[in-house]
Amino acid sequence: MKSKKLGRPYKDGEVVIKQGDPGDCLYVIQEGKVEVIDESGETEIKLAELGETEFFGEMGLFEKDVRSCTIKAMGDAKIMTIDKRNFYKTIQKDPSLAYRLLEKMSNRLRETNKKLRDR
Protein backbone atom coordinates (compact mmCIF):
# COMPACT_ATOMS: atom_id res chain seq x y z
CA MET A 1 0.00 0.00 0.00
CA LYS A 2 1.46 3.37 -1.02
CA SER A 3 1.60 6.24 1.45
CA LYS A 4 -0.30 9.39 0.45
CA LYS A 5 2.03 11.64 2.44
CA LEU A 6 3.76 14.43 0.56
CA GLY A 7 7.27 13.76 1.81
CA ARG A 8 10.25 12.69 -0.25
CA PRO A 9 11.54 9.14 0.26
CA TYR A 10 15.14 8.60 1.43
CA LYS A 11 17.09 5.33 1.46
CA ASP A 12 19.23 4.05 4.32
CA GLY A 13 22.35 6.21 4.70
CA GLU A 14 21.16 8.85 2.23
CA VAL A 15 22.08 12.42 3.21
CA VAL A 16 19.06 14.67 3.78
CA ILE A 17 21.09 17.77 4.60
CA LYS A 18 24.86 18.25 4.63
CA GLN A 19 26.68 20.20 7.31
CA GLY A 20 27.93 23.49 5.84
CA ASP A 21 25.33 23.69 3.05
CA PRO A 22 22.97 26.69 3.00
CA GLY A 23 19.47 26.04 4.31
CA ASP A 24 16.14 27.82 4.31
CA CYS A 25 13.52 25.24 5.30
CA LEU A 26 12.33 22.95 8.07
CA TYR A 27 12.12 19.17 7.69
CA VAL A 28 9.47 16.96 9.29
CA ILE A 29 9.98 13.20 9.53
CA GLN A 30 6.81 11.48 8.38
CA GLU A 31 8.11 7.92 8.41
CA GLY A 32 11.33 6.32 9.64
CA LYS A 33 14.32 7.74 11.49
CA VAL A 34 17.34 9.95 10.87
CA GLU A 35 20.66 10.43 12.61
CA VAL A 36 22.13 13.84 13.42
CA ILE A 37 25.89 13.95 12.84
CA ASP A 38 28.54 16.57 13.60
CA GLU A 39 31.25 16.45 10.94
CA SER A 40 33.24 19.47 12.11
CA GLY A 41 36.05 17.48 13.77
CA GLU A 42 38.39 14.80 12.52
CA THR A 43 35.74 12.11 13.05
CA GLU A 44 31.96 12.05 12.72
CA ILE A 45 30.10 12.33 16.01
CA LYS A 46 26.53 11.05 16.20
CA LEU A 47 24.60 13.59 18.26
CA ALA A 48 21.06 12.24 18.14
CA GLU A 49 18.45 10.08 16.47
CA LEU A 50 15.10 11.57 15.48
CA GLY A 51 11.94 9.69 14.56
CA GLU A 52 8.45 10.14 13.17
CA THR A 53 6.79 13.53 13.78
CA GLU A 54 10.10 15.07 14.89
CA PHE A 55 11.69 17.89 12.92
CA PHE A 56 15.08 19.38 12.13
CA GLY A 57 16.56 22.27 10.16
CA GLU A 58 14.32 24.79 11.93
CA MET A 59 17.07 27.41 12.19
CA GLY A 60 16.87 27.77 8.41
CA LEU A 61 13.41 29.32 8.82
CA PHE A 62 14.78 32.17 10.92
CA GLU A 63 18.21 32.97 9.55
CA LYS A 64 20.15 32.56 6.34
CA ASP A 65 23.04 30.42 7.45
CA VAL A 66 24.66 27.10 6.78
CA ARG A 67 23.48 23.79 8.22
CA SER A 68 25.11 23.03 11.57
CA CYS A 69 24.91 19.21 11.22
CA THR A 70 24.55 16.47 8.65
CA ILE A 71 21.33 14.46 8.70
CA LYS A 72 21.23 10.93 7.25
CA ALA A 73 18.35 8.49 6.90
CA MET A 74 18.48 5.40 9.11
CA GLY A 75 16.69 2.83 7.04
CA ASP A 76 13.98 4.03 4.69
CA ALA A 77 12.45 7.37 5.63
CA LYS A 78 9.93 9.83 4.24
CA ILE A 79 10.61 13.48 5.01
CA MET A 80 8.61 16.59 4.16
CA THR A 81 10.14 20.04 3.72
CA ILE A 82 8.38 23.22 4.81
CA ASP A 83 9.63 26.56 3.52
CA LYS A 84 9.26 29.87 5.35
CA ARG A 85 6.11 30.94 3.49
CA ASN A 86 4.28 27.68 4.19
CA PHE A 87 5.48 27.71 7.79
CA TYR A 88 3.98 31.17 8.34
CA LYS A 89 0.71 30.09 6.74
CA THR A 90 0.60 27.01 8.96
CA ILE A 91 1.23 28.88 12.22
CA GLN A 92 -1.52 31.36 11.35
CA LYS A 93 -3.92 28.40 11.29
CA ASP A 94 -2.37 26.69 14.33
CA PRO A 95 -0.38 29.13 16.54
CA SER A 96 0.44 26.30 18.96
CA LEU A 97 2.85 24.99 16.31
CA ALA A 98 5.08 28.03 16.86
CA TYR A 99 5.08 27.37 20.61
CA ARG A 100 6.01 23.69 20.09
CA LEU A 101 8.82 24.70 17.75
CA LEU A 102 10.24 27.19 20.24
CA GLU A 103 9.90 24.65 23.05
CA LYS A 104 11.88 22.06 21.05
CA MET A 105 14.54 24.61 20.08
CA SER A 106 14.89 25.60 23.74
CA ASN A 107 15.27 21.96 24.78
CA ARG A 108 17.93 21.37 22.13
CA LEU A 109 19.87 24.45 23.25
CA ARG A 110 19.69 23.31 26.86
CA GLU A 111 20.98 19.82 25.90
CA THR A 112 23.83 21.32 23.87
CA ASN A 113 24.82 23.57 26.76
CA LYS A 114 24.80 20.57 29.12
CA LYS A 115 27.01 18.55 26.77
CA LEU A 116 29.48 21.44 26.53
CA ARG A 117 29.61 21.80 30.31
CA ASP A 118 30.15 18.06 30.80
CA ARG A 119 33.17 17.91 28.46
KAWO-V498395 format. One record per residue. N is the residue number from 1. RES is the residue in one letter. SS is DSSP state (2 for helix, 1 for strand, 0 for the rest). PHI is phi in whole degrees, -180 to 180 (NA if undefined). Layout:
N&RES&SS&PHI  N&RES&SS&PHI
//
This chain:
1&M&0&NA  2&K&0&-83  3&S&0&-78  4&K&0&-95  5&K&0&-69  6&L&0&-81  7&G&0&-63  8&R&1&-91  9&P&1&-79  10&Y&1&-128  11&K&0&-92  12&D&0&-52  13&G&0&84  14&E&0&-70  15&V&1&-79  16&V&1&-89  17&I&1&-136  18&K&0&-112  19&Q&0&-54  20&G&0&95  21&D&0&-77  22&P&1&-68  23&G&1&-145  24&D&0&-145  25&C&1&-147  26&L&1&-103  27&Y&1&-117  28&V&1&-121  29&I&1&-82  30&Q&1&-92  31&E&1&-146  32&G&1&90  33&K&1&-139  34&V&1&-133  35&E&1&-115  36&V&1&-102  37&I&1&-127  38&D&1&-96  39&E&0&-110  40&S&0&-80  41&G&0&-96  42&E&0&-73  43&T&0&-126  44&E&0&-72  45&I&1&-122  46&K&1&-78  47&L&1&-94  48&A&1&-167  49&E&1&-120  50&L&1&-123  51&G&0&-124  52&E&0&-51  53&T&0&75  54&E&0&-83  55&F&1&-135  56&F&1&-155  57&G&0&81  58&E&2&-63  59&M&2&-63  60&G&2&-64  61&L&2&-75  62&F&0&-109  63&E&0&-149  64&K&0&-83  65&D&1&-153  66&V&1&-92  67&R&0&-66  68&S&0&-86  69&C&0&-147  70&T&1&-95  71&I&1&-120  72&K&1&-125  73&A&1&-68  74&M&1&-111  75&G&1&78  76&D&1&-73  77&A&1&-143  78&K&1&-127  79&I&1&-132  80&M&1&-104  81&T&1&-101  82&I&1&-130  83&D&1&-84  84&K&2&-58  85&R&2&-62  86&N&2&-68  87&F&2&-63  88&Y&2&-63  89&K&2&-63  90&T&2&-66  91&I&2&-73  92&Q&2&-68  93&K&2&-78  94&D&0&-138  95&P&0&-59  96&S&2&-66  97&L&2&-62  98&A&2&-63  99&Y&2&-63  100&R&2&-63  101&L&2&-64  102&L&2&-64  103&E&2&-62  104&K&2&-66  105&M&2&-63  106&S&2&-63  107&N&2&-62  108&R&2&-65  109&L&2&-64  110&R&2&-62  111&E&2&-64  112&T&2&-64  113&N&2&-60  114&K&2&-63  115&K&2&-63  116&L&2&-67  117&R&2&-66  118&D&0&-80  119&R&0&-66
//
